[in-house]
Every structure is written in C-alpha cells, then in structure tokens.
Amino acid sequence: MGAWSARHRKTAVFGWLIFVVLAAFLGGLHGSTEVKESEAMPGQVSRAARILDDAGLKSPASETVLIQSATLTSDAPAFRAVVEQVIAGVGATGRATDVRSPYDTRAVSADGRSALVQLNVRGERDEAVENVPAVLDAVAAVQKQHPDLTVVELGDASSGRWIDEQFSNDFARAEWTAVPLALGILLVAFGALVAAVLPVVLAITAFVAAGGLVALSSGLLHTSNNASSVMLLVGLAVGVDYCLFYLRREREERAAGHDLDTALRIAAATSGRAVLVSGVTVVVAMAGMFLTGIAEFQAMSYATIVVVITAVLGSLTVLPALLSMLGDRVDKGRVPLLARLRRPGSGSAATGGRVWNAVLTPVLRRPLAATVLAGTLLVGLAAPLVTMHTANLTFQQQLPEGNALVSASQKIEAAFPGSPAPASVVIKAADIDSPAMTAAIADLKARALASGRMHGPVDVTVHPEKNIATVDIPLNGSGNDAVSNAALKTLRTELVPATVLKVPGTEAPVTGRTAGSYDFNDKMTGSMPLVFGFVVAFAFVLMLASFRSLAVAATAVVLNLLSVGAAYGVLTLVFQHGVGASLLGTAGVGAVESWVPLFLFVILFGLSMDYHVFVVSRIKEGHDRGLPTRAAIAHGIRSTAGVVTSAAVIMVAVFAVFGTLSMQAMKQMGVGLAVAVLIDATIIRAVLLPAVMTLLDDRNWYLPSWLRWLPDLSHGESFPPPGAHGTVPAPADGARHRRVGV
C-alpha cells in the first residue's frame, strides 16, 4: 500500500480528498438518525417504549413548576395568587398544554409550603425543546415579581434543551482545545511546522470522513450524541498517533542515510504494519460492544470502528503519498531550539531520552525487582475497583454543581421525594375501560400508597382508543440507590402482578429513570463476561498471529488487563468516593456511569496495543537481525522512547480535554482513558514490559510446533544498508528474512 501510494501520489492524495469531501457531503445530505428509547434501553423499559411507539403515543415533554414559600402555606390567598399567575402565564405562551393546578391534583407538600403546577410542552421531543424557552421565560417573569417566593421550573423539555446546548458547546470546546494541543505537542516532537501539521490534518480529515459515513449509514444503524463525542475523542487520538508512528520512522531512516524511496518502504513495512495490526486490534475490541445488544453501545462501537478504519486507511495511503511529494521539505518551518533538541543523532535521540534511559537501565539490571514493584503499584491502584458501584447517573449527578436545573431538582426532590422521576406502569389491555381493569388500576394505586415504598401523587392517564393507560408512581429514594431499586422491585414483582396483570390479555411493563438504570445495569452485568472474553480472546489471537509467539501474546493480554484494572481503580476512587475530585472541578457522585467501565475496557484494550505493537515490533526487528534478546529489548525500548512519549502525551492531552467537559459521563470517560494511557505508556512500557521480556529471555519467541501453521505476517522484505541505492530483491520462499540496516 505504501509503495503504490508513493508511486501514484497524485492519485492517492486527490483520491483521499475526494473521498473525504464526498463522504462529508453525502452524510450531511442524509442527516443522522438517532437511537430511539425503545432501542437504547433493555428489559421492561424497552418493551414499554415499544408499546407506546406502536400505538403512536409519544411521551409528552412534561414540565413541573415549583412554587415554594418559607412563610406562606398553600391555602394563603397570596400563595394561591402566585399559583394562578403561573398557570395564566404559561397558558398565555400558547406553548403549554394540559396545565394542571396543584389544588386539583393535590400536588401540595406535607408541610403545605410547596406546590407543583404540572404541564406538558407542545410538540414531540425536538419541537418541545424549541418551545420550552417561552414557558421558562413566563415562569422567570413570575419569579422576578415575587422574589420572596421560589418559583422554578424543571422537566423533560427544559433539561433536554440544556443537555443539547451543552453537548454542542462541549463538542465545540473539545475540538478547539484538543486540536491545538495535539499540534503543539507534535511541534515539540518534530521541531518543524510541516511535520507537526501533517498528522493533525490527516486525523481531522479522517474524522470528517468518518462522521459523514456514520451519518450516511445511520438509517441502518442509528447513532447518538455520545457516539459523535467518542468518535472525535478516538479519531483524533489514533489518527495523530498512527501518522506519528509512520512519520517518525520515515524521518529516522532518512537521517540514517537511506534514500526517500527506501525510507518510505521501510516505514511502510515496519511502522505501517504496526499501525495496521493495532488498528485491527482496536476494531476487534470495539466490535465486542455489539454483544451487549444495546443500541447506544452499538452506535458508539460502530462510530469508533469507522473512524479507526478511516484513520488507518489514511495513514497507509495518503500519508506515504504526501511524504513522497514533500521529501525532505517535510522538515520545513523548523523551530530553531526545538529542531536542535529533536535532531536525529543527538544525544537525546540516540539514547531514547535521558529519563527513559535512567529508568530502563536499572529495570534491565534488576528485572525481577522491577516486575514486583511495578506489579504491586498497579494492583494497589486497582484495589478500589472492588468497591465500584455502577448506575445510570441521575439528572442531579450528571450536571455540574451549582447548575440552575440541579438546584430546581433538589428543591422539588426535598419537598416531593421521587416526584421528578416517578416509575411509570404502561398498561396495554384488551379493553382498558372494562370494569375489571378500572378496578385493577384503582387497586394498584391503593396498594402502591400503602406499601410504604411509594407515595403520591399517583397520576393515571388513559387512552381508551388505544386500550393503553399509564400510571405514574413516585418511588422513595434518590432514583438509582438501593431504596429506589427496592421500591421498583416491589412494584414489578408484587404489586403489578397482583393487580393489573390478573386481568387476562394484559401487559404492564414498568419504565422510568429508576427502571432504566436497573435494567441497564442488569444487562451490563450479564453481557460483560461475554464482551470481556471476546475481546481478550481475539486480542490474544491477533498478537499470536502478528508475532508468532505465545509469550508475546500472553504478555500483551496480562499487561493490558493490569492497566485497565488500575484505570478502573482510579475512576472509582475519584468519581465514586470523591478523592481528588475537586481538582477536576467535580465531586464524588457515589457511582460510576454504568456504560463507562465496559466502554473503557474495550477501547483501552484496543488503544494500548498501539504502544505494545509498535514497541514489540521494534524489539523483534532487533532480534530478527541477530541481536541477543536483552540487547534487542534495550534497543527496541530506547529507539521507540521518543515516539511512545509523544504519542502518549497527545492521547493523554486529548482525553484530558474530555475530562473538563460538563457532563459527568464525559468527565469519567476522559479521565479514565487519560489515566490508563498514562499508566500504559510509563509503568507498563518503561518498566513492566522490558522487565518481563528480560525475565523470559529467549522464551519470548517460543512457538509450539503445533502452532507452526500460523501465517507469517512479517513484511518479508530485505532493505539495503544506509547510503546504498536501489533495492534488494525479496528472498525466495523458505529463505530466512534478514532485515539489513533497519
């Protein structure tokens, strides 16, 4: 691929540009089809959503206005006047429907100082989000007139509007922060502007093309906001890293005296192969998420797979074509001081850096001690993992502290526990108006209030033309804690079967935020062993086929599991228990977002192979050309130190940007990835990998006779020594492949 692209460089470059523009244009023309609730959630929540969808019933965008006084009760004329003013104000906007007075619904707190005006915002979800500002303005006008009372609004449309705006703002901030960061780091790494810009441009074009492809195919496999964020996160990180690996190797071979054509061929056969293997590993790892059966995970998995394949394709085709066009002009725009520091052949470049050399020397001298110390440190970091609690984070947990919507939610929750997120029983019957069903719904309402685990107000909405009814029952607890889960279990396993399900021909799945969190976690618990097993097994097989070594494959899997475990431990310590959370501008929320651990596992298992494949490939090169194993290890680690450091710094910087975003789930994902990559590039690659390989010595290359049938995926080419021109023909089949001067 590299040789063809270098020979047909105009075709490769213009072909890539046409591909990017066409993919982006067609994707924009098609638009994105997003995951529906019935697809996004498993279990009874999914079934409830399908019942409503099939009946053409859209869950209304409900809003709640809290009127609260420190001195007045709801019976006071002044309090009643404010309630009537709110009802009149929101009604006058023309954007609200089904406005209900607390005096009709009895939505008055136990102490009598709080009341809820309930309403729906006109239109389906997207239209309601556009309509809700007028309603919010009307409520704010009442609050302004009565500063001695609390008049605040919260609901599906108002929270949806904030989340949509925040996703858009965060996404733009991530783009404008991560790209200059990556460019600055590459400038330090290469010391030249052109060389620094190339990987960033290719990564951005790969992301743009992948975004178009995902949108174009979203009719078949729906996408989501999370999938777009993940695609940017991973696309920028791997796109820059893949180009960095390739470009650094080509520059190194040019500095060693090879002509441009030979340097490109060596880079393609070595770093290009490493990019291909690591890209395939990421794709296989991400494919494991399809085994969850959850559309949100499948959307994130598919988006990541598309952007990684696109980044690999660009690195193996348009990059060598551009390098062939530019030649040594890739070093144009040199920054004098940085160029001297990064000059090949300088002391720093030759030794792989003083810091790396200082770490590696004692590791190679005392490999057993290094293994024990590094292993103990990683196990210690992973220890908090045993206390990890996962949940679908509540609205209050997801949003940053001090947010107006969080404040409103807390006030409503304090006065009406469970009301902001009640459980909803969706009843589908043969005859919803039959005496038996009417009595069963009344019985369900009475038993719920008598259970001690649920409370009022219980709202019943009947759709007689569809033979469907919904019963909204507030649960005790915060929404995703043990109290709420116990109440949900009572509702599902005792109350619903004992009442409405006794009427023949009835379905009654229970949905809501608590139900969604419970069902999602239950599905995750069941699918995680399958996903973990799939990813680990295929990563092992890929490493085995790539390096024809049992020890290398096993080492890769074990070291990756250690880095993932350490990342899990740090994630639990910071975001669940709050240790050091203030440094990140957040606080411990008592739980880790339920999809984050599985997502981190598959993506880290894929990304960490970048470094592993790149470093071990260089070690194997040295061994294949006759170096003893220990010397090959030292050579491989030192010669890749600069590239691994630069790549790791870029990944950590990009991921850390996501750790600064507003949504808690994005923070957890960004910090978890940044910590894992940092651990992987330092403790794993600088200490554990060389220590373990040194202990194994020649056993690193052991392949049992019954596995000799595995294909040899080495490049199978010989190259002339530096300074020689022309090429050396590949050896005949069966001949030993000897890499000269690589």
N, C-alpha and C positions, 0 to 999 in steps of 0.2 A: 504493500500500500504506500509506504514511504517513497520507494523508488519510483513507482508510477507517478505519484503526485509531484515529485521533483522533476520528472521528465516532462510532464504535462501540467506545468504550474499554472498557466493561464486558465486552462480548463478547470483545474481544481479550485482555484480562487474564485473565479466567476461562477462556477457551479455552486460553490458554497453560498455566495451572496444571493444568487437566485433562489436557492433552497430556503434561506432564512427569510427573505422578503415574501416569497410565495406562501410559506407556512404561516407567517405572521398575518398576512393579508387574508388568507382563507379562514384562519382561525377567528380573526376579528369579524369577518363577514358572517360566519356561522354563529358566533356567540357561544357562551358557556351554559351548559345545562347542569344545574347543581343538584346535589343529593337531596332527596326528599326525606321527610321524617320517617316514613314507613321503611325506607332503606337504611337510614342512618342508625336506627336503634333496633336491637334484637328483642326477642321474647314477646311478652304481652303488649309492650309499648308499640312494637311494630304492628301487631295484629290490630290494636285499637286504631292506629293511624290508617291502616288499610280499610277498615270498616267505614271510617268517616270519608276517606277518599272515594271509595266505591259508591258511596251514597251521594257524592257531590257536596258533602258538608265540609266546609272549611272552618277550622277552629278560629273563632273571632279573635282579633287582636284586642284583648281585654286590658283595661286600664283601671287603676284604683286611685282615688284621691283621698288622702287622709286629712281630716280636719281635727285638730287637737288643741286643747286649751289647758293651761296649768291651773286655772281658777274656775272656769265655767263648766257646767255639765251639759250634756246634750239636750236637756229639757229647757235650758235657759233660752229666752227669746233672742238674745244676741247671738248665741251659738246657732240656733235654727236659721237666723237671717243669713249667716255666712254659708251654711249648707245650701240654702235656696239660691244664694248668689252664685255659688259654684255650679249648681245644676243649670241655672239660667245661662251662665257664661259659656259653658262647654256646649250647651244646646244651640246657642246662637252662632257658633262657628260653622254649623252645617256639616262638620266632620265627625260628629259623635252620634252613636245610635244606642238604643236600649239603655238610656241613662236611668239608674235606679237610686232612689233615695234611701239613706240608712234607716229612715223611720218606717219604710215599707219592708226592707229586707232584714231589719233588726241587726244591722251590722254596727252595733254600738259596743264599745269595750266594757269589761266588767266594772271598771271604776266610773263609767259614764262620762269620761272626759275625752274620749276619742270616737270618731265615727268615720265610716267609709262610704264614699259615693262611688258606685261601680258603673262602668260604661264600656262600650266597645267602640273602637275607632273604625270608621267606614273603610271598606275595601279589604282585599286579601293582603297578605303579609307585606309585599313591596309597596302597594298603594297605601296601606295603613302607615307605614314608616314615613311616607311623604306627607300624609295628612296630619300626623300627630303634632308637629310644631304649633299649629294653630290652637290645638287643645292645650298644649303646655303653656302657651302664651296667655290663654284665658285664665288658667289656674294661677300663673305667676302674677297676673293683674290683681286677683283676689288677695293673694298673699301680701302684695305691696300695700293694699288698702287696709290690711289687718295685721300689722307687724307683731301684735301681742298674741296672735294665734299661729299655729303651724298649719300651713296649707301646702302639701306637697303631693306630687303625682309619681306613680310607678306602674309599669305594666309591660306587656309584650312589645308594643309599638315603640314606646319611649326607650326601653332598653335595647331593642333591635336597632333603633336609629343610632344610639351611642356606639354600639358594637360595630355597626357598618362603617361609621365615620372613623372609629378608632383603628379598625383593620386597615382602612385606606391610608390613614395618616401614618400608622406604624410601618406599613409596607413601603410607603414612600421614604420614610426616615431610614429604614433598613437599607434600601437601595442607595440613597445618597450618602450614607455613612460607611457602609461596607465596601463600596467600590473604591472611594479614595483611600481607605485604609489598606486594601489589598494592593493598590497602585503604589502607595508609599513604601510598603514592605518589600515589594518587588524592586523598587528603585534602589533600596538599600542592598538587596540581594545581588542585583546585576550591576549596579553602578552606572547604568545607561538608560536613557529615557525610552528608546525604541524597544529594547529588550523587555523593559518593565511593562510597557503598554500592550505588547502583543498578547500575553496570557489573559489580561483583563478584557481586551476587546473580544477575543475568542470565547471567553466564558460568558460575556454578555450576549453575544450573538447566539451562542448555544442555548442560553436561557430564553431568549426571544423566540427562537425557532421552536423550542420545546413547548413554550406556552401556547403557540399557535396550534401545534399538533394536538396538545391535550384538549384545547377548546374545540378543535375540529372533530375529535373523536368522542367528545363528552355526551353526544347523543346516545352512544352505545355504553359508555362507562362514565357515569356522572362524576363531576368534580366538585370542589368545595373551596372556601376561603383558606382553610388550613392547608389544603393541597397546594395552593398557589404560594403560600408562605414557605412551605417546606421545599418546594421546587426552587425558589430563589435561594434559600439557605444552602441547599446541597449543590445546586447548579453552579453557583459562584465558587464554592469551596473546591469541588472536584475539578471544575473546568480550569481554574487557575493552577491547581496542583498538577494536573496532567500535563499542561503546557510547560509548567516549570520543570518537571522531570525531563521532558523531551529536550527543551531548550538548553538546560544546563549541561546535559550530556553532549549535545552537538557543540556547544561552546568549548567544553573540555577537550573534545577530540580535535577541534581546530587549533586550540592552544598547544596541544601535544605535537602538532606538525602535520596532521592529515589534511589532504585537500578537501574542499567543500563536499564533493560527491561522496567520498568515503566517510567523512564525518557524519553526513546525513544517514548513510546506510548503517553505520554503527549505532547511531541514536535510535533509528527505527527498529533495529534488531534487538536492542537491549532495553532502553527506556520505553520504546514503543510497545514492546512485548509486555513489559511490566504494567504499562497503562492498560493494555487490553485485558490482562489477567485480573488486575484489580477492578476494572470496570465490570467485567463479567461477574466477579465476586459480589460487587455491590448490587447488581441486577438480581442475582440469585437470592441474596439475602433479603432484598426488598420484596421479591416475589413471595416470600414466606408469609407476608401480611395478608395475602389473598386467602390464606387458610382460615383467617378469623371469621370470614363470612359477613363482615360488617362493611357497609358501603363506604363509610368515611375512611376506614383504613385502606380499602382497595383504591380509593381516589388518591390518597397520599402515596401509596405504593406505586401506582401507575404513573403519576406525575414525576416521581423520583426516577423511576426506571427510564422514562422517556428522556429526561434531561441528562442522565448519566450516559445513555447510549449516544445522544447527540454530542455531548462533550467529548466522548471517546472518538467518535467519527471525525469531529473537527481536529482533534489533536493528531490523529493518524493520517489526515489527508491535507487539509488546508494549511496546517502549521508547517510541515516539511516543504510545501509549495512556496509559502511565504519566505521561509528561511533560504530556500534555493534562489528566490528572487533577490532577497536582500543581501545575501552573502555576509561579508564582514560589516556591512552597513547596519546590521542589527545592533552593533555597539555604538551607533551614533547617539549624540546627545549625552555624552559622558559627563557625570558629575565628578569633578577632579578628585576630591578626597575619597568619595565612595568608590570610584574606579580604581584608585590605588589599593584600597583595602580589599577589593574583590578580585584583583588581578590574578589570573591563574599563574601558579608557580611561586606566588608569595608565600611567606611562611605560614600564614593563616590558611591559605587554600591547601597547601601541601599536607599539612598535618590534620586537616579537618577541623581546625579551630583549637585554640589553647584550652578552652573549657572542656570540650569533648575529649581532648587528649588527656587532660588531667583526670577525668572521670574514668576513661577507658583503661588507662594503664594499670591502676590497682585492681580493676574488675578482672582483667585478663590474668593478673598475677595471683589473685585470690578468688577464683570463680565460685567456689562453694560458699564462702562467707558472703559474697555479693548476692548470690541467689537467696540465701537465708534472710539477709537483711531486707532486700527489696521485696521478697515474698511476704515477710512479716508486715512490712509497711502497707502493702496493698490489702492484705487480709484485714488489718486494722482499719483502713479506710472503708472497707466493705462491711464492717461489723454492724453499723446502724441499719443495714438492709433488713435484718431480721425483724425490725420494728416497723417496716414500711406498711402504711395503710393507703390504699388507693381508692379514689372515689371520683365521680363526675362532680367537679367542684361547683358549689352553688354560685349564684349571681354575686353574692357578697364576697366570696372567696376569690372569684375571677378578677374582679375590678380592683383598682388600686385604692388604698386607704384614702379617706377624705373625699372620695367621689360623691357628688350630689345624689346619684341614684342609690349608692350604697347606704348613704345616710337615711334616705327615704325608706329603703327596705328595712333597715334596722329599727326605725321608729314604728313601722307597720307591724313588724315581727314582734316587737316588745308589747304592743297593745293587742294584737290579734295573732298569737302564735300559730304558725302554719299557714296563715291565710295567703301570703304572697305566692305559695307554690302548693296548692292542695292536690291530693290524689283525685283522679277522675275515673269513674267507672263508666265505661262505654257499653251500653246495653243494646244488643240487637235481638229483637224478638219477632215471633210470628205475628203477634198483634200487641203493639206497645200500649194500646188503650184498653186492653182486656181487664176485667176486674181482678183477675189473679195477678197480673203484672203490676197494676196500680197498688194492690195490697203489698206485693213483694217489695216494691220501691219504698213504700212507707215503712215497711218493716226494716229494710236496710238502713234507712235514715235513723230510725229509733235505736237500733242496735249499735250503730256507729257512735251515737252520742252517749249511749250507756256503757260503752266499752272502757272508757277512761283513757283510751289511747288516741281518740279523735274528738273533735269538738266542732261547734258551729261557727259561722253559719254554713249549713249544707244547702247547696243550690242544685235544683233539679230542672233540667231543660229537656223538653220532649219535642220530638219531630215526628208527629203522627203519620205524615205522608211517607216517611222513610222507615217507620217502625223502629226508630232509634231514639234512645234517651241517654243523657249524660248526667251523672250525679257527682258533683264536686264536693269532696270531703276533706277539710283541713286535718293534717296529721300532726301529732305532737312531735317536738324535736326541731332540729335546725334544717332538716331537709335531706341530709346524707349521713347522719350519725346513727348510732345503734338504736336510739329511741324511735326515730323515724322509720328505720328498717323493721323494727319490731311491730310498729303500727301497721306498716304496709303488709307484713306477713299475716297479721291478724285479719286484715281486710280481705286479702286474697284467698287465704286458706280456710277461714272460718265464716266471716260474715257474708261474703258474696255467694259461696256455695249453699249457705243455709237459707238464703232469701231468693234473689232473682234467678239463680241457676236451677231452682226447684221447678220453675215454670218450663215445661217442655219446649224444645226448639229455641233456646236462648243462649246467646254468647254474651260474656261480660268481662272482657279483659280490663285490667286496671292500668292506667297510664299516669303520667305526671312526672315532675322532676325527680322525686324520690324513686319512683318506679324505674325511670330511665337510668338513674345511677346504679340501682340494684341490678337490673337486667344486664347493663353494660359490663359491670364488674363480674357478674356471673359468667357471661360469655367469654370475657377475657381469661378468667381463671380456667375455664375449660379448654380454651384454644392455645394458651401459652405453651404448654408442653409440646404440642404438635408443631407450633411455629419454631420453637427453640430447637427441637430435634431436627426439623427440616433444614434450618439454617446451618447448624453445626455440622450435620452430615454432609451437606453439599459443599460447604467451605472446606471440609477435610478432603473430600474427593477432588476438588479443584486444585488444592495445594499439592495433593499427591500426584495428580496428573502433570502439574506445571513443573514440579521439581524432582519427580520420581524418587521420593524419599518419604518413608514412614515417619521418621523423626521430625523432619521439617514440617510435615502436615500436622502432626500431633502437637508440636511446639506452638505452631500458629494458633491452633484452636484454644489451647490452655492459656496462652498469654492474652489472647483476646477476651476470654472469659474473665480473667483477672482484672483487666482494665474496665470492662463493663460492670463488674461487681463493685469496684472502687467508685465508679461514677454513680451507681445506684446508692451507695452508702452516703456519699456527699450530698446527693439530691435529697435523701431522706433527712439528713441532719439539718440542712439549710431550710428547705421549704416546708417540711412537716414539723420539725422541732424548733425552727427559727434561729438556729445557731449561725450567727454571721449574716442573717437575712437583711439586717438593717444596712449593711454595706452595699447591698444590691437595690436599695430603695424599696424593700418589701418587708413582709413579716411572715412568720410561720403560720400556715393556714390549717395545720392539722392533718393534711392529706396531700398525696401526690396525684395529679390528674391521671385518671385511670388508663388513658391511652399512651401516656408518655413512656412508661417503662418498656413496653413492647416495642414501641417505635424506636426508642434509643437502642435497644438490643440489636434490632435488625440493621439499623443504619450504621451503628458503631462497628458491628461485625464486618460490614462491607467496607467502611472508610478506613478502618485500621489496617486493612490489607494493602492500602496504598503504600504505607511505610514498610510493611512486612515484605511484600513482594519486591519492592524497589531495593531494600537493603539486602535481603537474602539473595536476590538475583546477582547483585554485585559480589557477594561472598562466593557464590557458586562460580561466577566467572573466574575469580582468582583461583579457586580450587581446580577448575577445569583446565587452566593453563599451567598447572603444575605446582602451585603454592601449597605448602602444608596447611592443614585445616586451621590451625591457630593463626598463622600468618594471613590466611585468606580472610578470616574473621576480622582481624585488625585492619587489613586493607579495605574490606568492604564497609566497615563502620566508619572509618576515617574518611574515605572518599565520598561517602554519601552524607556526611555530617551536615555540611552546609545546606544541601538540598532539603534534607529532612527538617532541619531547623527552620528554614524559610517557609516550607510547606506547612509545618505545624503552626508557626506564628500566624500565617494567613488564615488557616482554619479556625484557630482559637479566636482571632480577632473578629472574623465574620460571625462565628457562633455567639461570641460575647455580645455583639450588637443586638442579637435577638433576646439576650438576657436583660436588655434595658427597655424592652417594649412594655406596653401597659398591661396586656392580658397575662394572667398568671400562667396559663398553659404555655404560652410562647416563652416566658421567662424560664420556666422549668426545662423546656426543650433546649433552649440556647445554652443555659448554664451547664446542663447535663452533658451536652455534646462538647462544649469547650473544655470542661474538666477532664472528660475521658480522652480527648485528643492530646491535651497537655500531659496527662499521665502516660499515654501511649508513646508519645514522642520522646519522653525523658526517661522515666523509670523503666519502661518496657524496652525501648530500643537502645538506650545508652547503657543499661545495666543488666536487666534480666536476659534479654536476647543473647548478647555476647557471652554472658556468664554461662547460660545453659548450653549454648552451642560449644563453648570451650570444654565444658564437662563431658559432653557427648563425643567430642573429637571426631574421629573418622566414622563413628556410628551415625553422624548426621546424614550420611549419604547412603544408609542401608536401605536396600530394596529387596525383599524376599524373592526367591526365584519364581514363585507362583504369581508374582505381580509383574514379571518382566514383559508381559504382553502389553502393558500400558504404552500408549504412543509417546514418542519423544517430542516434546513441544519446544525444545531448544531451537534457536534460529538456524542452526546447521550451516553457517557460513564462516569462512575464514576471511580475515582482513589483512591488508598489507601493514607492515610496521610504519610508524610515523615517518613522514618525509618521502615515502615511496609513492609512486603514482600508478594508476591502473588498479586492477582488481585481481585477486587470486581466485581461480575457479573453485567452486564448491567441491569437496572431496566426493569420491564415488560412494555409492551406497555401502554401508558397512564399515567405512573408514572412520577413524576417530576424528571428531571435530575439534580442531585446535584453534583457539582464539589467539591470534598473534597481535600483540601490541594493544590489546583492549584493556 
